[in-house]
Amino acid sequence: MAFSLPDLPYSYDALAPYMSRETLEYHHDKHHLAYVNNGNNLLKGTEWENKSLEEIVKGSFGKNAGLFNNAGQHYNHIHFWNWMKKGGGGKKLPGNIEKLVAEYGGYDKMRTDFIQAGVTQFGSGWCWLAVKDGKVIVAKTANGESPLVQGATPILGCDVWEHSYYIDYRNLRPKFVETFFDKLVNWSFAEANFA
């Protein structure tokens, strides 16, 4: 299965002022495209060449670092673009997500833990809400890794690589993760991932 760069589900200006056109152009059109191109080159001739993206990510983890990193980042970014929307964020959660969050300990606890995971991820990586064994967990991963390779289903992720926020937030990663959670999260897409 060859990788291809998906279109953004909104215009480059749609997430302003929280995420600028310039950030989306660099992040989507250059960084994500590089993962697609590199991943396609590394996929050729491997045992995963005709597999689904999820199978490639899971199968190459721990076996083919170059392919895994590019496939993992491609997987993560396909979801990342959809985890954001104009007018997103807030405490109004869809039913299934609201139930999971209540079981976790409530919205404020989940928000605090998610932001803390993003802020404390050393170097490049991601922070996550995922479902494992029917329960919500908050996690952080390095580089292109995701809860998918840890037996969990990612339902929300925030990219905390510097290219995700540096144009708009400079070195203020905490402000970026807070803004992502409060102003951009597409809870409907998170619920669709859970379903």
Summary of the structure (lengths in Angstrom):
residues: 195
radius of gyration: 16.1
end to end distance: 24.4
largest distance: 47.5
contacts: 601
relative contact order: 0.16
helix: 53%
strand: 13%
